[in-house]
């Protein structure tokens, strides 16, 4: 193992084990959640459509500063796309405004950016965002866990693994869904493990395209993953659906 990945593992263990705000998953699992970050338009035009075919909905962590822009993940969402998603029952969640890294931003400035992102969504869609947040780049710090955690229903990172039996609402575990057909096996193994452990498996991705960016997936990979989760009998829920139930337990 290289030094960089060793340091990454140490950081992940450190971040996951401290400043936790845990709730028991109880008997809610196995659950599978699909999330999209930023978000590129194809996460709606291709991604939402695939999920809806299975009667499922996704969580979209929206960084409003990216609206109407174009980057290496493709064309980003427009204002109307938020209305469309909300109207079709998907969850609009928080991802900051300027898509800042918590590791490279002073904690108060980072907290202000999350609040600005929330306000901007509220101005755009009357219902506003849910109170669930995902760290841009998956880069959380202990200081932001501590500062933001109590004010948010949940925060999601990109440290892999399954949530449960104890769920850390200050740093939900999530697994990338990137690539094409060659990744179907990996996604299926995660779903099977999640079935055995009766836990909560969260996937994250960005664009959904025949030729995706390195941070996106093909329609085929998404379709196969959703279909397999359904076939195994997992409950497909948004982050908000799960968190609401957790707090009601
Ligand atoms: Zn992002």
Boltz pocket constraint, residues with backbone or C-beta under 6 A from the ligand:
constraints:
  - pocket:
      binder: B
      contacts: [[A, 37], [A, 38], [A, 61], [A, 63], [A, 95], [A, 99], [A, 135], [A, 136], [A, 137]]
      max_distance: 6.0
